[in-house]
Amino acid sequence: MDAPEAVAEANVNAYNAHDLESYIATFAPAATFGQLGGRILLDSRDAMRGFYRQLFTARPTVRCEVKQRSVMGSWVVELQEIAGDDQPAMQAMVLSEVRDGRIRQVWYTPLAGGPPAH
């Protein structure tokens, strides 16, 4: 079983490599991705696959930099900056619950520059 921090690191590394299948593999099959406050944006690994396939094609140099990371039990809290493709950088606070070596749910809230691509 992978520790939450190791799963979060593998997730960011796969995102930055645009390795879609490795990125998706960090999520549980029924994982959700939502905006803090309750709005679910993606409700399964399959939905994430479609979204990130389009994102990686449309933004071939997009990258995520983790500015800060804290782990509290099964939760990983990150300050992320998403940048690339001559787009303004976006910052967000991202909370991920990791159980059984997979991300079960992700909640984010934009801090500057609008919603993140991650």
N, CA, C and O atoms as CSV, one atom per row, in Angstrom:
chain,resi,resn,atom,element,x,y,z
A,1,MET,N,N,0.851,-1.186,0.000
A,1,MET,CA,C,0.000,0.000,0.000
A,1,MET,C,C,0.893,1.243,0.000
A,1,MET,O,O,1.793,1.363,0.831
A,2,ASP,N,N,0.645,2.160,-0.925
A,2,ASP,CA,C,1.455,3.367,-1.048
A,2,ASP,C,C,0.988,4.427,-0.069
A,2,ASP,O,O,-0.210,4.618,0.138
A,3,ALA,N,N,1.953,5.115,0.531
A,3,ALA,CA,C,1.655,6.205,1.454
A,3,ALA,C,C,1.043,7.373,0.685
A,3,ALA,O,O,1.361,7.568,-0.489
A,4,PRO,N,N,0.173,8.151,1.325
A,4,PRO,CA,C,-0.470,9.279,0.645
A,4,PRO,C,C,0.511,10.222,-0.058
A,4,PRO,O,O,0.252,10.642,-1.186
A,5,GLU,N,N,1.617,10.557,0.580
A,5,GLU,CA,C,2.559,11.482,-0.047
A,5,GLU,C,C,3.181,10.889,-1.309
A,5,GLU,O,O,3.384,11.600,-2.293
A,6,ALA,N,N,3.486,9.587,-1.285
A,6,ALA,CA,C,4.051,8.932,-2.464
A,6,ALA,C,C,3.044,8.909,-3.614
A,6,ALA,O,O,3.419,9.100,-4.771
A,7,VAL,N,N,1.781,8.678,-3.304
A,7,VAL,CA,C,0.742,8.687,-4.337
A,7,VAL,C,C,0.598,10.093,-4.925
A,7,VAL,O,O,0.491,10.252,-6.141
A,8,ALA,N,N,0.595,11.109,-4.063
A,8,ALA,CA,C,0.490,12.495,-4.537
A,8,ALA,C,C,1.671,12.851,-5.426
A,8,ALA,O,O,1.493,13.510,-6.450
A,9,GLU,N,N,2.862,12.431,-5.056
A,9,GLU,CA,C,4.054,12.715,-5.861
A,9,GLU,C,C,3.981,12.001,-7.205
A,9,GLU,O,O,4.315,12.588,-8.235
A,10,ALA,N,N,3.550,10.742,-7.209
A,10,ALA,CA,C,3.402,9.993,-8.459
A,10,ALA,C,C,2.362,10.654,-9.363
A,10,ALA,O,O,2.528,10.689,-10.582
A,11,ASN,N,N,1.298,11.172,-8.770
A,11,ASN,CA,C,0.240,11.859,-9.506
A,11,ASN,C,C,0.802,13.090,-10.217
A,11,ASN,O,O,0.569,13.272,-11.412
A,12,VAL,N,N,1.529,13.923,-9.502
A,12,VAL,CA,C,2.100,15.142,-10.087
A,12,VAL,C,C,3.154,14.796,-11.143
A,12,VAL,O,O,3.208,15.438,-12.192
A,13,ASN,N,N,3.985,13.795,-10.878
A,13,ASN,CA,C,5.013,13.410,-11.846
A,13,ASN,C,C,4.386,12.921,-13.153
A,13,ASN,O,O,4.856,13.272,-14.236
A,14,ALA,N,N,3.332,12.117,-13.058
A,14,ALA,CA,C,2.662,11.620,-14.264
A,14,ALA,C,C,1.981,12.769,-15.009
A,14,ALA,O,O,2.003,12.813,-16.239
A,15,TYR,N,N,1.376,13.697,-14.264
A,15,TYR,CA,C,0.752,14.878,-14.878
A,15,TYR,C,C,1.801,15.660,-15.665
A,15,TYR,O,O,1.576,16.016,-16.822
A,16,ASN,N,N,2.937,15.925,-15.045
A,16,ASN,CA,C,3.976,16.722,-15.696
A,16,ASN,C,C,4.594,16.013,-16.903
A,16,ASN,O,O,5.073,16.667,-17.829
A,17,ALA,N,N,4.584,14.691,-16.895
A,17,ALA,CA,C,5.087,13.919,-18.030
A,17,ALA,C,C,4.019,13.732,-19.112
A,17,ALA,O,O,4.296,13.202,-20.189
A,18,HIS,N,N,2.802,14.175,-18.810
A,18,HIS,CA,C,1.647,13.968,-19.706
A,18,HIS,C,C,1.460,12.486,-19.999
A,18,HIS,O,O,1.058,12.103,-21.098
A,19,ASP,N,N,1.758,11.657,-19.001
A,19,ASP,CA,C,1.583,10.207,-19.097
A,19,ASP,C,C,0.169,9.900,-18.610
A,19,ASP,O,O,-0.050,9.631,-17.429
A,20,LEU,N,N,-0.772,9.946,-19.527
A,20,LEU,CA,C,-2.193,9.853,-19.180
A,20,LEU,C,C,-2.517,8.602,-18.373
A,20,LEU,O,O,-3.180,8.696,-17.340
A,21,GLU,N,N,-2.072,7.450,-18.813
A,21,GLU,CA,C,-2.459,6.219,-18.115
A,21,GLU,C,C,-1.825,6.121,-16.723
A,21,GLU,O,O,-2.469,5.644,-15.789
A,22,SER,N,N,-0.587,6.561,-16.574
A,22,SER,CA,C,0.028,6.565,-15.238
A,22,SER,C,C,-0.667,7.571,-14.331
A,22,SER,O,O,-0.846,7.317,-13.140
A,23,TYR,N,N,-1.055,8.702,-14.887
A,23,TYR,CA,C,-1.774,9.716,-14.115
A,23,TYR,C,C,-3.116,9.159,-13.638
A,23,TYR,O,O,-3.446,9.253,-12.456
A,24,ILE,N,N,-3.880,8.585,-14.551
A,24,ILE,CA,C,-5.199,8.047,-14.213
A,24,ILE,C,C,-5.071,6.890,-13.216
A,24,ILE,O,O,-5.945,6.708,-12.369
A,25,ALA,N,N,-4.004,6.121,-13.308
A,25,ALA,CA,C,-3.808,4.979,-12.404
A,25,ALA,C,C,-3.638,5.409,-10.951
A,25,ALA,O,O,-3.792,4.580,-10.055
A,26,THR,N,N,-3.326,6.682,-10.687
A,26,THR,CA,C,-3.197,7.131,-9.296
A,26,THR,C,C,-4.562,7.330,-8.637
A,26,THR,O,O,-4.640,7.519,-7.423
A,27,PHE,N,N,-5.641,7.290,-9.430
A,27,PHE,CA,C,-6.995,7.497,-8.911
A,27,PHE,C,C,-7.727,6.174,-8.748
A,27,PHE,O,O,-7.510,5.240,-9.520
A,28,ALA,N,N,-8.588,6.095,-7.749
A,28,ALA,CA,C,-9.495,4.956,-7.591
A,28,ALA,C,C,-10.515,4.985,-8.730
A,28,ALA,O,O,-10.794,6.060,-9.262
A,29,PRO,N,N,-11.081,3.840,-9.120
A,29,PRO,CA,C,-12.058,3.817,-10.216
A,29,PRO,C,C,-13.234,4.781,-10.027
A,29,PRO,O,O,-13.700,5.373,-11.001
A,30,ALA,N,N,-13.711,4.945,-8.812
A,30,ALA,CA,C,-14.861,5.824,-8.557
A,30,ALA,C,C,-14.433,7.168,-7.972
A,30,ALA,O,O,-15.220,7.830,-7.295
A,31,ALA,N,N,-13.190,7.572,-8.228
A,31,ALA,CA,C,-12.690,8.837,-7.689
A,31,ALA,C,C,-13.508,10.013,-8.209
A,31,ALA,O,O,-14.065,9.970,-9.306
A,32,THR,N,N,-13.564,11.057,-7.397
A,32,THR,CA,C,-14.246,12.287,-7.796
A,32,THR,C,C,-13.276,13.456,-7.718
A,32,THR,O,O,-12.323,13.449,-6.939
A,33,PHE,N,N,-13.543,14.455,-8.542
A,33,PHE,CA,C,-12.768,15.694,-8.570
A,33,PHE,C,C,-13.775,16.820,-8.494
A,33,PHE,O,O,-14.643,16.949,-9.357
A,34,GLY,N,N,-13.657,17.640,-7.451
A,34,GLY,CA,C,-14.656,18.686,-7.285
A,34,GLY,C,C,-14.077,19.994,-6.800
A,34,GLY,O,O,-12.938,20.074,-6.340
A,35,GLN,N,N,-14.898,21.006,-6.921
A,35,GLN,CA,C,-14.559,22.335,-6.424
A,35,GLN,C,C,-14.977,22.403,-4.963
A,35,GLN,O,O,-16.091,22.014,-4.613
A,36,LEU,N,N,-14.090,22.894,-4.115
A,36,LEU,CA,C,-14.385,22.993,-2.700
A,36,LEU,C,C,-15.699,23.728,-2.506
A,36,LEU,O,O,-15.897,24.807,-3.064
A,37,GLY,N,N,-16.584,23.162,-1.734
A,37,GLY,CA,C,-17.916,23.711,-1.558
A,37,GLY,C,C,-18.973,22.766,-2.100
A,37,GLY,O,O,-20.170,22.998,-1.928
A,38,GLY,N,N,-18.527,21.685,-2.764
A,38,GLY,CA,C,-19.464,20.647,-3.105
A,38,GLY,C,C,-19.748,20.350,-4.554
A,38,GLY,O,O,-20.398,19.343,-4.836
A,39,ARG,N,N,-19.301,21.161,-5.491
A,39,ARG,CA,C,-19.607,20.909,-6.902
A,39,ARG,C,C,-18.650,19.868,-7.478
A,39,ARG,O,O,-17.450,20.125,-7.582
A,40,ILE,N,N,-19.168,18.694,-7.853
A,40,ILE,CA,C,-18.364,17.636,-8.460
A,40,ILE,C,C,-18.215,17.944,-9.949
A,40,ILE,O,O,-19.206,18.155,-10.648
A,41,LEU,N,N,-16.978,17.967,-10.426
A,41,LEU,CA,C,-16.703,18.260,-11.833
A,41,LEU,C,C,-16.456,16.987,-12.645
A,41,LEU,O,O,-16.862,16.898,-13.803
A,42,LEU,N,N,-15.799,16.017,-12.043
A,42,LEU,CA,C,-15.509,14.734,-12.689
A,42,LEU,C,C,-15.853,13.637,-11.682
A,42,LEU,O,O,-15.435,13.694,-10.526
A,43,ASP,N,N,-16.617,12.640,-12.128
A,43,ASP,CA,C,-17.153,11.679,-11.155
A,43,ASP,C,C,-16.650,10.245,-11.320
A,43,ASP,O,O,-17.224,9.317,-10.749
A,44,SER,N,N,-15.588,10.061,-12.092
A,44,SER,CA,C,-15.006,8.726,-12.235
A,44,SER,C,C,-13.641,8.838,-12.902
A,44,SER,O,O,-13.277,9.875,-13.456
A,45,ARG,N,N,-12.907,7.748,-12.832
A,45,ARG,CA,C,-11.610,7.707,-13.502
A,45,ARG,C,C,-11.794,7.834,-15.015
A,45,ARG,O,O,-10.970,8.456,-15.686
A,46,ASP,N,N,-12.866,7.251,-15.556
A,46,ASP,CA,C,-13.120,7.367,-16.996
A,46,ASP,C,C,-13.377,8.817,-17.396
A,46,ASP,O,O,-12.895,9.265,-18.437
A,47,ALA,N,N,-14.129,9.551,-16.583
A,47,ALA,CA,C,-14.377,10.971,-16.868
A,47,ALA,C,C,-13.065,11.749,-16.817
A,47,ALA,O,O,-12.840,12.641,-17.635
A,48,MET,N,N,-12.202,11.415,-15.864
A,48,MET,CA,C,-10.903,12.083,-15.770
A,48,MET,C,C,-10.048,11.781,-16.990
A,48,MET,O,O,-9.363,12.665,-17.505
A,49,ARG,N,N,-10.084,10.536,-17.456
A,49,ARG,CA,C,-9.301,10.159,-18.628
A,49,ARG,C,C,-9.680,11.036,-19.830
A,49,ARG,O,O,-8.802,11.555,-20.520
A,50,GLY,N,N,-10.961,11.199,-20.076
A,50,GLY,CA,C,-11.404,12.027,-21.197
A,50,GLY,C,C,-10.992,13.477,-21.042
A,50,GLY,O,O,-10.528,14.104,-21.994
A,51,PHE,N,N,-11.163,14.010,-19.838
A,51,PHE,CA,C,-10.815,15.408,-19.591
A,51,PHE,C,C,-9.317,15.639,-19.779
A,51,PHE,O,O,-8.912,16.565,-20.482
A,52,TYR,N,N,-8.494,14.797,-19.150
A,52,TYR,CA,C,-7.044,15.022,-19.212
A,52,TYR,C,C,-6.462,14.674,-20.575
A,52,TYR,O,O,-5.433,15.238,-20.948
A,53,ARG,N,N,-7.074,13.769,-21.335
A,53,ARG,CA,C,-6.630,13.514,-22.702
A,53,ARG,C,C,-6.760,14.805,-23.511
A,53,ARG,O,O,-5.841,15.182,-24.238
A,54,GLN,N,N,-7.898,15.475,-23.384
A,54,GLN,CA,C,-8.105,16.740,-24.094
A,54,GLN,C,C,-7.151,17.821,-23.595
A,54,GLN,O,O,-6.584,18.570,-24.391
A,55,LEU,N,N,-6.976,17.902,-22.274
A,55,LEU,CA,C,-6.092,18.925,-21.709
A,55,LEU,C,C,-4.662,18.755,-22.199
A,55,LEU,O,O,-4.044,19.721,-22.647
A,56,PHE,N,N,-4.126,17.536,-22.121
A,56,PHE,CA,C,-2.736,17.308,-22.522
A,56,PHE,C,C,-2.532,17.548,-24.018
A,56,PHE,O,O,-1.440,17.930,-24.437
A,57,THR,N,N,-3.561,17.331,-24.818
A,57,THR,CA,C,-3.474,17.605,-26.252
A,57,THR,C,C,-3.519,19.109,-26.513
A,57,THR,O,O,-2.744,19.630,-27.315
A,58,ALA,N,N,-4.427,19.797,-25.835
A,58,ALA,CA,C,-4.604,21.238,-26.058
A,58,ALA,C,C,-3.479,22.072,-25.442
A,58,ALA,O,O,-3.154,23.146,-25.948
A,59,ARG,N,N,-2.887,21.581,-24.356
A,59,ARG,CA,C,-1.848,22.342,-23.657
A,59,ARG,C,C,-0.602,21.469,-23.461
A,59,ARG,O,O,-0.364,20.978,-22.357
A,60,PRO,N,N,0.186,21.274,-24.510
A,60,PRO,CA,C,1.280,20.309,-24.458
A,60,PRO,C,C,2.421,20.642,-23.503
A,60,PRO,O,O,3.239,19.769,-23.211
A,61,THR,N,N,2.503,21.862,-23.012
A,61,THR,CA,C,3.583,22.176,-22.058
A,61,THR,C,C,3.054,22.510,-20.668
A,61,THR,O,O,3.804,23.010,-19.830
A,62,VAL,N,N,1.789,22.245,-20.411
A,62,VAL,CA,C,1.241,22.538,-19.082
A,62,VAL,C,C,1.948,21.667,-18.035
A,62,VAL,O,O,2.214,20.486,-18.259
A,63,ARG,N,N,2.241,22.287,-16.891
A,63,ARG,CA,C,2.933,21.600,-15.796
A,63,ARG,C,C,2.368,22.065,-14.463
A,63,ARG,O,O,1.812,23.156,-14.343
A,64,CYS,N,N,2.524,21.214,-13.482
A,64,CYS,CA,C,2.105,21.524,-12.122
A,64,CYS,C,C,3.341,21.591,-11.235
A,64,CYS,O,O,4.165,20.677,-11.226
A,65,GLU,N,N,3.455,22.678,-10.496
A,65,GLU,CA,C,4.517,22.793,-9.492
A,65,GLU,C,C,3.865,22.828,-8.126
A,65,GLU,O,O,2.998,23.662,-7.864
A,66,VAL,N,N,4.282,21.925,-7.259
A,66,VAL,CA,C,3.773,21.904,-5.897
A,66,VAL,C,C,4.621,22.868,-5.080
A,66,VAL,O,O,5.811,22.635,-4.868
A,67,LYS,N,N,4.005,23.947,-4.626
A,67,LYS,CA,C,4.704,24.967,-3.843
A,67,LYS,C,C,4.819,24.553,-2.378
A,67,LYS,O,O,5.816,24.845,-1.718
A,68,GLN,N,N,3.789,23.869,-1.875
A,68,GLN,CA,C,3.786,23.371,-0.493
A,68,GLN,C,C,2.960,22.098,-0.460
A,68,GLN,O,O,1.998,21.946,-1.213
A,69,ARG,N,N,3.351,21.175,0.434
A,69,ARG,CA,C,2.581,19.939,0.607
A,69,ARG,C,C,2.602,19.564,2.081
A,69,ARG,O,O,3.649,19.587,2.728
A,70,SER,N,N,1.434,19.219,2.597
A,70,SER,CA,C,1.302,18.713,3.960
A,70,SER,C,C,0.468,17.439,3.913
A,70,SER,O,O,-0.456,17.320,3.108
A,71,VAL,N,N,0.798,16.500,4.772
A,71,VAL,CA,C,0.053,15.251,4.855
A,71,VAL,C,C,-0.517,15.131,6.253
A,71,VAL,O,O,0.195,15.268,7.248
A,72,MET,N,N,-1.819,14.871,6.311
A,72,MET,CA,C,-2.513,14.684,7.580
A,72,MET,C,C,-3.342,13.415,7.471
A,72,MET,O,O,-4.456,13.432,6.947
A,73,GLY,N,N,-2.785,12.306,7.972
A,73,GLY,CA,C,-3.477,11.027,7.855
A,73,GLY,C,C,-3.599,10.634,6.397
A,73,GLY,O,O,-2.595,10.530,5.693
A,74,SER,N,N,-4.827,10.413,5.937
A,74,SER,CA,C,-5.057,10.011,4.545
A,74,SER,C,C,-5.214,11.204,3.604
A,74,SER,O,O,-5.439,11.021,2.407
A,75,TRP,N,N,-5.099,12.419,4.133
A,75,TRP,CA,C,-5.292,13.635,3.324
A,75,TRP,C,C,-3.956,14.283,2.978
A,75,TRP,O,O,-3.060,14.394,3.815
A,76,VAL,N,N,-3.849,14.707,1.716
A,76,VAL,CA,C,-2.701,15.469,1.234
A,76,VAL,C,C,-3.234,16.840,0.835
A,76,VAL,O,O,-4.184,16.950,0.060
A,77,VAL,N,N,-2.610,17.878,1.373
A,77,VAL,CA,C,-3.009,19.251,1.071
A,77,VAL,C,C,-1.840,19.917,0.352
A,77,VAL,O,O,-0.720,19.959,0.862
A,78,GLU,N,N,-2.124,20.440,-0.850
A,78,GLU,CA,C,-1.061,21.045,-1.647
A,78,GLU,C,C,-1.446,22.439,-2.110
A,78,GLU,O,O,-2.608,22.717,-2.407
A,79,LEU,N,N,-0.456,23.300,-2.163
A,79,LEU,CA,C,-0.560,24.563,-2.882
A,79,LEU,C,C,0.100,24.297,-4.223
A,79,LEU,O,O,1.303,24.047,-4.288
A,80,GLN,N,N,-0.693,24.350,-5.304
A,80,GLN,CA,C,-0.196,24.040,-6.632
A,80,GLN,C,C,-0.209,25.277,-7.520
A,80,GLN,O,O,-1.060,26.156,-7.383
A,81,GLU,N,N,0.753,25.320,-8.429
A,81,GLU,CA,C,0.751,26.326,-9.473
A,81,GLU,C,C,0.787,25.603,-10.811
A,81,GLU,O,O,1.683,24.800,-11.072
A,82,ILE,N,N,-0.189,25.892,-11.650
A,82,ILE,CA,C,-0.303,25.305,-12.979
A,82,ILE,C,C,0.097,26.377,-13.992
A,82,ILE,O,O,-0.435,27.486,-13.974
A,83,ALA,N,N,1.038,26.036,-14.873
A,83,ALA,CA,C,1.515,27.018,-15.850
A,83,ALA,C,C,1.943,26.296,-17.119
A,83,ALA,O,O,2.167,25.086,-17.127
A,84,GLY,N,N,2.051,27.073,-18.188
A,84,GLY,CA,C,2.546,26.553,-19.461
A,84,GLY,C,C,1.714,27.052,-20.613
A,84,GLY,O,O,0.632,27.609,-20.424
A,85,ASP,N,N,2.231,26.848,-21.812
A,85,ASP,CA,C,1.532,27.196,-23.057
A,85,ASP,C,C,1.152,28.664,-23.122
A,85,ASP,O,O,0.087,29.009,-23.634
A,86,ASP,N,N,2.007,29.521,-22.612
A,86,ASP,CA,C,1.762,30.971,-22.662
A,86,ASP,C,C,0.448,31.386,-22.020
A,86,ASP,O,O,-0.109,32.430,-22.361
A,87,GLN,N,N,-0.048,30.581,-21.099
A,87,GLN,CA,C,-1.254,30.910,-20.344
A,87,GLN,C,C,-0.830,31.489,-18.994
A,87,GLN,O,O,0.237,31.141,-18.486
A,88,PRO,N,N,-1.643,32.362,-18.408
A,88,PRO,CA,C,-1.299,32.865,-17.074
A,88,PRO,C,C,-1.241,31.717,-16.068
A,88,PRO,O,O,-2.038,30.781,-16.128
A,89,ALA,N,N,-0.292,31.804,-15.151
A,89,ALA,CA,C,-0.185,30.788,-14.095
A,89,ALA,C,C,-1.418,30.852,-13.207
A,89,ALA,O,O,-1.971,31.923,-12.955
A,90,MET,N,N,-1.839,29.673,-12.737
A,90,MET,CA,C,-2.982,29.571,-11.839
A,90,MET,C,C,-2.528,28.881,-10.564
A,90,MET,O,O,-1.789,27.898,-10.614
A,91,GLN,N,N,-2.966,29.389,-9.426
A,91,GLN,CA,C,-2.677,28.745,-8.154
A,91,GLN,C,C,-3.958,28.227,-7.549
A,91,GLN,O,O,-5.025,28.823,-7.698
A,92,ALA,N,N,-3.833,27.098,-6.859
A,92,ALA,CA,C,-4.994,26.503,-6.201
A,92,ALA,C,C,-4.542,25.729,-4.975
A,92,ALA,O,O,-3.420,25.226,-4.913
A,93,MET,N,N,-5.436,25.645,-4.005
A,93,MET,CA,C,-5.260,24.760,-2.869
A,93,MET,C,C,-5.972,23.467,-3.244
A,93,MET,O,O,-7.147,23.490,-3.611
A,94,VAL,N,N,-5.272,22.342,-3.156
A,94,VAL,CA,C,-5.815,21.050,-3.579
A,94,VAL,C,C,-5.746,20.077,-2.409
A,94,VAL,O,O,-4.686,19.876,-1.817
A,95,LEU,N,N,-6.890,19.475,-2.081
A,95,LEU,CA,C,-6.993,18.499,-0.993
A,95,LEU,C,C,-7.337,17.153,-1.605
A,95,LEU,O,O,-8.349,17.022,-2.293
A,96,SER,N,N,-6.504,16.157,-1.361
A,96,SER,CA,C,-6.709,14.824,-1.930
A,96,SER,C,C,-6.779,13.796,-0.813
A,96,SER,O,O,-5.933,13.779,0.082
A,97,GLU,N,N,-7.796,12.935,-0.870
A,97,GLU,CA,C,-7.885,11.828,0.074
A,97,GLU,C,C,-7.317,10.584,-0.600
A,97,GLU,O,O,-7.758,10.195,-1.681
A,98,VAL,N,N,-6.332,9.963,0.052
A,98,VAL,CA,C,-5.680,8.773,-0.483
A,98,VAL,C,C,-5.974,7.606,0.451
A,98,VAL,O,O,-5.682,7.653,1.646
A,99,ARG,N,N,-6.561,6.557,-0.125
A,99,ARG,CA,C,-6.840,5.333,0.633
A,99,ARG,C,C,-6.472,4.139,-0.238
A,99,ARG,O,O,-6.725,4.129,-1.443
A,100,ASP,N,N,-5.877,3.144,0.387
A,100,ASP,CA,C,-5.486,1.924,-0.326
A,100,ASP,C,C,-4.628,2.223,-1.554
A,100,ASP,O,O,-4.747,1.552,-2.579
A,101,GLY,N,N,-3.770,3.226,-1.446
A,101,GLY,CA,C,-2.816,3.526,-2.498
A,101,GLY,C,C,-3.374,4.247,-3.710
A,101,GLY,O,O,-2.699,4.345,-4.736
A,102,ARG,N,N,-4.612,4.758,-3.608
A,102,ARG,CA,C,-5.235,5.477,-4.723
A,102,ARG,C,C,-5.932,6.730,-4.209
A,102,ARG,O,O,-6.394,6.778,-3.069
A,103,ILE,N,N,-5.999,7.737,-5.063
A,103,ILE,CA,C,-6.713,8.965,-4.704
A,103,ILE,C,C,-8.206,8.704,-4.850
A,103,ILE,O,O,-8.676,8.318,-5.920
A,104,ARG,N,N,-8.945,8.919,-3.767
A,104,ARG,CA,C,-10.395,8.673,-3.745
A,104,ARG,C,C,-11.197,9.914,-4.113
A,104,ARG,O,O,-12.209,9.834,-4.808
A,105,GLN,N,N,-10.729,11.061,-3.636
A,105,GLN,CA,C,-11.424,12.309,-3.936
A,105,GLN,C,C,-10.433,13.456,-3.922
A,105,GLN,O,O,-9.451,13.453,-3.181
A,106,VAL,N,N,-10.723,14.443,-4.771
A,106,VAL,CA,C,-9.915,15.658,-4.861
A,106,VAL,C,C,-10.869,16.838,-4.772
A,106,VAL,O,O,-11.905,16.875,-5.436
A,107,TRP,N,N,-10.497,17.796,-3.943
A,107,TRP,CA,C,-11.239,19.058,-3.829
A,107,TRP,C,C,-10.241,20.173,-4.053
A,107,TRP,O,O,-9.129,20.131,-3.527
A,108,TYR,N,N,-10.631,21.169,-4.829
A,108,TYR,CA,C,-9.724,22.289,-5.052
A,108,TYR,C,C,-10.488,23.599,-4.910
A,108,TYR,O,O,-11.709,23.659,-5.052
A,109,THR,N,N,-9.721,24.638,-4.624
A,109,THR,CA,C,-10.252,25.992,-4.655
A,109,THR,C,C,-9.197,26.890,-5.276
A,109,THR,O,O,-8.047,26.881,-4.835
A,110,PRO,N,N,-9.562,27.665,-6.288
A,110,PRO,CA,C,-8.589,28.562,-6.912
A,110,PRO,C,C,-8.181,29.672,-5.950
A,110,PRO,O,O,-9.002,30.178,-5.185
A,111,LEU,N,N,-6.910,30.042,-5.999
A,111,LEU,CA,C,-6.404,31.131,-5.158
A,111,LEU,C,C,-6.066,32.362,-5.978
A,111,LEU,O,O,-6.263,33.493,-5.534
A,112,ALA,N,N,-5.546,32.126,-7.199
A,112,ALA,CA,C,-5.184,33.251,-8.071
A,112,ALA,C,C,-5.141,32.762,-9.496
A,112,ALA,O,O,-4.646,31.666,-9.758
A,113,GLY,N,N,-5.644,33.538,-10.413
A,113,GLY,CA,C,-5.553,33.213,-11.824
A,113,GLY,C,C,-6.641,32.298,-12.347
A,113,GLY,O,O,-6.591,31.906,-13.513
A,114,GLY,N,N,-7.622,31.943,-11.533
A,114,GLY,CA,C,-8.728,31.115,-12.014
A,114,GLY,C,C,-8.564,29.667,-11.656
A,114,GLY,O,O,-7.611,29.306,-10.965
A,115,PRO,N,N,-9.475,28.821,-12.110
A,115,PRO,CA,C,-9.446,27.410,-11.740
A,115,PRO,C,C,-8.258,26.682,-12.348
A,115,PRO,O,O,-7.840,27.008,-13.459
A,116,PRO,N,N,-7.704,25.696,-11.637
A,116,PRO,CA,C,-6.541,24.974,-12.131
A,116,PRO,C,C,-6.921,23.973,-13.209
A,116,PRO,O,O,-8.079,23.575,-13.337
A,117,ALA,N,N,-5.927,23.580,-13.974
A,117,ALA,CA,C,-6.125,22.545,-14.981
A,117,ALA,C,C,-5.829,21.190,-14.381
A,117,ALA,O,O,-5.803,20.197,-15.108
A,118,HIS,N,N,-5.612,21.113,-13.117
A,118,HIS,CA,C,-5.223,19.859,-12.458
A,118,HIS,C,C,-6.108,19.559,-11.284
A,118,HIS,O,O,-5.922,18.543,-10.615
